[in-house]
Amino acid sequence: MPGPAASDNDLTIRAAHPDDWPTLVDFNCRLAEESEGQILDRETVAVGVKALLADAHKGRYFVACRSDRIIGQLMHTREWSDWRNGDIWWLQSVYVRPEERGRGVLRALYNHLQQLAEAATDPRVVGLRLYMEQGNDLARTVYTQLGLRPAGYEVLERIPSRS
């Protein structure tokens, strides 16, 4: 169950609604192109976004709005940690419209998620994590300012092509 909306002057943070999917798809495609130089298949992204919005067990999106216009997003998913007997919440699909960057939008989204994580008791949330593209020094600076630190892990993957 999403927590209450948070507000800071004209900035409001709320759980994404199912009808927000077109903006979330657009932001995800922009994010991939800006941060990794990848052009995503919008149809695939749309199906993925809608699947998450329909099933909170997959994760949740939160959006930042000014005057009812979505200007930023943050998604989180869960990873069970047997070592810690609790959930680690992963931050993903973080995006803020270029004209809104540097105005506290990401900080507001992050603070909202952090407050929800700290308030969660069942299952217990034991921490927050994110991954980012190597060499994204600007993102590293921003995330460090939010209090996130290198975890000492490398992410390895195998994602076969579906073509």
Phi and psi in degrees as GROMACS dihedral restraints (atoms count N, CA, C in turn):
[ dihedral_restraints ]
;  ai    aj    ak    al  type     phi  dphi    fc
    3     4     5     6     1   -62.2    20    10
    4     5     6     7     1   149.0    20    10
    6     7     8     9     1   -78.1    20    10
    7     8     9    10     1   178.2    20    10
    9    10    11    12     1   -68.1    20    10
   10    11    12    13     1   158.6    20    10
   12    13    14    15     1   -69.8    20    10
   13    14    15    16     1   144.5    20    10
   15    16    17    18     1  -106.6    20    10
   16    17    18    19     1   147.3    20    10
   18    19    20    21     1  -134.6    20    10
   19    20    21    22     1   141.4    20    10
   21    22    23    24     1  -137.1    20    10
   22    23    24    25     1    99.7    20    10
   24    25    26    27     1    56.9    20    10
   25    26    27    28     1  -115.9    20    10
   27    28    29    30     1   -95.4    20    10
   28    29    30    31     1     6.7    20    10
   30    31    32    33     1   -98.7    20    10
   31    32    33    34     1   126.6    20    10
   33    34    35    36     1  -121.8    20    10
   34    35    36    37     1   136.3    20    10
   36    37    38    39     1  -110.1    20    10
   37    38    39    40     1   130.0    20    10
   39    40    41    42     1  -146.2    20    10
   40    41    42    43     1   163.0    20    10
   42    43    44    45     1   -67.0    20    10
   43    44    45    46     1   141.4    20    10
   45    46    47    48     1   -66.6    20    10
   46    47    48    49     1   145.3    20    10
   48    49    50    51     1   -98.7    20    10
   49    50    51    52     1   156.2    20    10
   51    52    53    54     1   -54.2    20    10
   52    53    54    55     1   -33.4    20    10
   54    55    56    57     1   -80.4    20    10
   55    56    57    58     1     2.2    20    10
   57    58    59    60     1   -82.3    20    10
   58    59    60    61     1    -4.2    20    10
   60    61    62    63     1   -54.6    20    10
   61    62    63    64     1   -38.5    20    10
   63    64    65    66     1   -61.8    20    10
   64    65    66    67     1   -39.3    20    10
   66    67    68    69     1   -68.6    20    10
   67    68    69    70     1   -41.6    20    10
   69    70    71    72     1   -62.1    20    10
   70    71    72    73     1   -41.4    20    10
   72    73    74    75     1   -62.3    20    10
   73    74    75    76     1   -47.2    20    10
   75    76    77    78     1   -60.0    20    10
   76    77    78    79     1   -46.4    20    10
   78    79    80    81     1   -62.9    20    10
   79    80    81    82     1   -41.8    20    10
   81    82    83    84     1   -63.0    20    10
   82    83    84    85     1   -40.9    20    10
   84    85    86    87     1   -66.8    20    10
   85    86    87    88     1   -40.5    20    10
   87    88    89    90     1   -63.8    20    10
   88    89    90    91     1   -43.1    20    10
   90    91    92    93     1   -58.7    20    10
   91    92    93    94     1   -48.0    20    10
   93    94    95    96     1   -61.8    20    10
   94    95    96    97     1   -41.1    20    10
   96    97    98    99     1   -70.0    20    10
   97    98    99   100     1   -43.8    20    10
   99   100   101   102     1   -68.3    20    10
  100   101   102   103     1   -43.2    20    10
  102   103   104   105     1   -91.2    20    10
  103   104   105   106     1   -28.4    20    10
  105   106   107   108     1  -128.0    20    10
  106   107   108   109     1    -2.6    20    10
  108   109   110   111     1    68.6    20    10
  109   110   111   112     1    22.5    20    10
  111   112   113   114     1  -100.8    20    10
  112   113   114   115     1   138.3    20    10
  114   115   116   117     1  -101.4    20    10
  115   116   117   118     1   113.6    20    10
  117   118   119   120     1   -87.3    20    10
  118   119   120   121     1   153.4    20    10
  120   121   122   123     1   -77.8    20    10
  121   122   123   124     1   112.0    20    10
  123   124   125   126     1   -59.7    20    10
  124   125   126   127     1   -35.4    20    10
  126   127   128   129     1   -64.1    20    10
  127   128   129   130     1   -42.7    20    10
  129   130   131   132     1   -64.4    20    10
  130   131   132   133     1   -44.3    20    10
  132   133   134   135     1   -62.4    20    10
  133   134   135   136     1   -41.1    20    10
  135   136   137   138     1   -60.8    20    10
  136   137   138   139     1   -44.3    20    10
  138   139   140   141     1   -62.6    20    10
  139   140   141   142     1   -42.0    20    10
  141   142   143   144     1   -65.8    20    10
  142   143   144   145     1   -43.2    20    10
  144   145   146   147     1   -63.3    20    10
  145   146   147   148     1   -46.2    20    10
  147   148   149   150     1   -63.1    20    10
  148   149   150   151     1   -36.5    20    10
  150   151   152   153     1   -63.7    20    10
  151   152   153   154     1   -42.5    20    10
  153   154   155   156     1   -67.7    20    10
  154   155   156   157     1   -42.6    20    10
  156   157   158   159     1   -62.7    20    10
  157   158   159   160     1   -26.1    20    10
  159   160   161   162     1   -89.0    20    10
  160   161   162   163     1   -10.5    20    10
  162   163   164   165     1  -141.8    20    10
  163   164   165   166     1    97.5    20    10
  165   166   167   168     1   -61.8    20    10
  166   167   168   169     1   -18.2    20    10
  168   169   170   171     1   -67.7    20    10
  169   170   171   172     1   -24.5    20    10
  171   172   173   174     1   -75.5    20    10
  172   173   174   175     1   -31.5    20    10
  174   175   176   177     1   151.7    20    10
  175   176   177   178     1  -171.6    20    10
  177   178   179   180     1  -143.7    20    10
  178   179   180   181     1   147.3    20    10
  180   181   182   183     1  -104.6    20    10
  181   182   183   184     1   142.2    20    10
  183   184   185   186     1  -121.6    20    10
  184   185   186   187     1   143.7    20    10
  186   187   188   189     1  -123.9    20    10
  187   188   189   190     1   148.6    20    10
  189   190   191   192     1  -103.4    20    10
  190   191   192   193     1   132.6    20    10
  192   193   194   195     1  -128.1    20    10
  193   194   195   196     1   144.8    20    10
  195   196   197   198     1  -124.3    20    10
  196   197   198   199     1   125.4    20    10
  198   199   200   201     1    50.9    20    10
  199   200   201   202     1    45.3    20    10
  201   202   203   204     1    65.2    20    10
  202   203   204   205     1     9.6    20    10
  204   205   206   207     1  -101.0    20    10
  205   206   207   208     1   126.0    20    10
  207   208   209   210     1   -71.7    20    10
  208   209   210   211     1   125.1    20    10
  210   211   212   213     1  -118.9    20    10
  211   212   213   214     1    -7.7    20    10
  213   214   215   216     1  -162.4    20    10
  214   215   216   217     1   160.3    20    10
  216   217   218   219     1  -145.4    20    10
  217   218   219   220     1   158.2    20    10
  219   220   221   222     1  -150.1    20    10
  220   221   222   223     1   131.9    20    10
  222   223   224   225     1  -111.3    20    10
  223   224   225   226     1   148.2    20    10
  225   226   227   228     1  -133.6    20    10
  226   227   228   229     1   145.2    20    10
  228   229   230   231     1  -123.3    20    10
  229   230   231   232     1   171.9    20    10
  231   232   233   234     1  -116.5    20    10
  232   233   234   235     1   144.2    20    10
  234   235   236   237     1  -128.4    20    10
  235   236   237   238     1   124.7    20    10
  237   238   239   240     1   -76.6    20    10
  238   239   240   241     1   131.2    20    10
  240   241   242   243     1  -111.4    20    10
  241   242   243   244     1   109.6    20    10
  243   244   245   246     1   -69.2    20    10
  244   245   246   247     1   -30.2    20    10
  246   247   248   249     1   -64.1    20    10
  247   248   249   250     1   -30.7    20    10
  249   250   251   252     1  -111.8    20    10
  250   251   252   253     1    -4.5    20    10
  252   253   254   255     1    52.8    20    10
  253   254   255   256     1    49.3    20    10
  255   256   257   258     1  -171.5    20    10
  256   257   258   259     1   175.8    20    10
  258   259   260   261     1   -88.5    20    10
  259   260   261   262     1   140.7    20    10
  261   262   263   264     1  -105.9    20    10
  262   263   264   265     1   128.0    20    10
  264   265   266   267     1   -93.5    20    10
  265   266   267   268     1   123.6    20    10
  267   268   269   270     1   -93.8    20    10
  268   269   270   271     1   129.9    20    10
  270   271   272   273     1   -86.7    20    10
  271   272   273   274     1   130.8    20    10
  273   274   275   276     1  -143.2    20    10
  274   275   276   277     1   166.8    20    10
  276   277   278   279     1    48.1    20    10
  277   278   279   280     1    46.3    20    10
  279   280   281   282     1   -83.8    20    10
  280   281   282   283     1   122.4    20    10
  282   283   284   285     1  -150.0    20    10
  283   284   285   286     1   139.0    20    10
  285   286   287   288     1  -131.4    20    10
  286   287   288   289     1   134.6    20    10
  288   289   290   291     1   -52.6    20    10
  289   290   291   292     1   138.2    20    10
  291   292   293   294     1   -52.5    20    10
  292   293   294   295     1   -40.5    20    10
  294   295   296   297     1   -71.8    20    10
  295   296   297   298     1   -10.5    20    10
  297   298   299   300     1  -104.3    20    10
  298   299   300   301     1    -4.4    20    10
  300   301   302   303     1   -68.0    20    10
  301   302   303   304     1   144.5    20    10
  303   304   305   306     1    82.2    20    10
  304   305   306   307     1     7.8    20    10
  306   307   308   309     1  -112.3    20    10
  307   308   309   310     1    15.6    20    10
  309   310   311   312     1    88.0    20    10
  310   311   312   313     1     8.6    20    10
  312   313   314   315     1   -67.8    20    10
  313   314   315   316     1   -49.4    20    10
  315   316   317   318     1   -62.6    20    10
  316   317   318   319     1   -42.6    20    10
  318   319   320   321     1   -58.9    20    10
  319   320   321   322     1   -42.3    20    10
  321   322   323   324     1   -64.9    20    10
  322   323   324   325     1   -42.9    20    10
  324   325   326   327     1   -62.1    20    10
  325   326   327   328     1   -47.0    20    10
  327   328   329   330     1   -63.1    20    10
  328   329   330   331     1   -46.2    20    10
  330   331   332   333     1   -60.8    20    10
  331   332   333   334     1   -39.2    20    10
  333   334   335   336     1   -61.2    20    10
  334   335   336   337     1   -48.2    20    10
  336   337   338   339     1   -64.7    20    10
  337   338   339   340     1   -41.6    20    10
  339   340   341   342     1   -61.5    20    10
  340   341   342   343     1   -41.7    20    10
  342   343   344   345     1   -63.6    20    10
  343   344   345   346     1   -40.3    20    10
  345   346   347   348     1   -64.4    20    10
  346   347   348   349     1   -41.4    20    10
  348   349   350   351     1   -63.2    20    10
  349   350   351   352     1   -42.7    20    10
  351   352   353   354     1   -68.9    20    10
  352   353   354   355     1   -27.6    20    10
  354   355   356   357     1   -84.3    20    10
  355   356   357   358     1   -17.4    20    10
  357   358   359   360     1   -70.6    20    10
  358   359   360   361     1   136.9    20    10
  360   361   362   363     1  -125.8    20    10
  361   362   363   364     1   -16.9    20    10
  363   364   365   366     1  -144.4    20    10
  364   365   366   367     1   103.7    20    10
  366   367   368   369     1   -76.5    20    10
  367   368   369   370     1   158.2    20    10
  369   370   371   372     1   -67.3    20    10
  370   371   372   373     1   131.1    20    10
  372   373   374   375     1   -92.1    20    10
  373   374   375   376     1   124.9    20    10
  375   376   377   378     1  -105.3    20    10
  376   377   378   379     1    -6.7    20    10
  378   379   380   381     1   171.5    20    10
  379   380   381   382     1   174.1    20    10
  381   382   383   384     1  -121.1    20    10
  382   383   384   385     1   143.6    20    10
  384   385   386   387     1  -142.4    20    10
  385   386   387   388     1   160.0    20    10
  387   388   389   390     1  -150.8    20    10
  388   389   390   391     1   161.9    20    10
  390   391   392   393     1  -122.8    20    10
  391   392   393   394     1   153.3    20    10
  393   394   395   396     1  -143.2    20    10
  394   395   396   397     1   161.2    20    10
  396   397   398   399     1   -64.3    20    10
  397   398   399   400     1   133.1    20    10
  399   400   401   402     1   -58.7    20    10
  400   401   402   403     1   142.2    20    10
  402   403   404   405     1    85.3    20    10
  403   404   405   406     1    -0.9    20    10
  405   406   407   408     1   -85.2    20    10
  406   407   408   409     1    75.4    20    10
  408   409   410   411     1   -64.2    20    10
  409   410   411   412     1   -35.3    20    10
  411   412   413   414     1   -62.7    20    10
  412   413   414   415     1   -47.0    20    10
  414   415   416   417     1   -61.6    20    10
  415   416   417   418     1   -42.4    20    10
  417   418   419   420     1   -58.7    20    10
  418   419   420   421     1   -43.4    20    10
  420   421   422   423     1   -61.7    20    10
  421   422   423   424     1   -46.2    20    10
  423   424   425   426     1   -63.4    20    10
  424   425   426   427     1   -46.8    20    10
  426   427   428   429     1   -65.7    20    10
  427   428   429   430     1   -35.6    20    10
  429   430   431   432     1   -64.9    20    10
  430   431   432   433     1   -39.0    20    10
  432   433   434   435     1   -63.8    20    10
  433   434   435   436     1   -25.3    20    10
  435   436   437   438     1   -80.9    20    10
  436   437   438   439     1    -7.9    20    10
  438   439   440   441     1   103.4    20    10
  439   440   441   442     1     3.4    20    10
  441   442   443   444     1   -82.4    20    10
  442   443   444   445     1   144.3    20    10
  444   445   446   447     1  -129.3    20    10
  445   446   447   448     1   155.7    20    10
  447   448   449   450     1   -55.7    20    10
  448   449   450   451     1   136.6    20    10
  450   451   452   453     1   -91.4    20    10
  451   452   453   454     1   -12.0    20    10
  453   454   455   456     1    85.1    20    10
  454   455   456   457     1    10.3    20    10
  456   457   458   459     1  -112.3    20    10
  457   458   459   460     1   152.4    20    10
  459   460   461   462     1  -109.1    20    10
  460   461   462   463     1   145.5    20    10
  462   463   464   465     1   -95.5    20    10
  463   464   465   466     1   125.3    20    10
  465   466   467   468     1  -113.4    20    10
  466   467   468   469     1   150.4    20    10
  468   469   470   471     1  -149.2    20    10
  469   470   471   472     1   161.6    20    10
  471   472   473   474     1  -140.9    20    10
  472   473   474   475     1   107.3    20    10
  474   475   476   477     1  -125.6    20    10
  475   476   477   478     1    95.9    20    10
  477   478   479   480     1   -64.1    20    10
  478   479   480   481     1   146.6    20    10
  480   481   482   483     1   -69.6    20    10
  481   482   483   484     1   142.7    20    10
  483   484   485   486     1   -98.0    20    10
  484   485   486   487     1     7.5    20    10
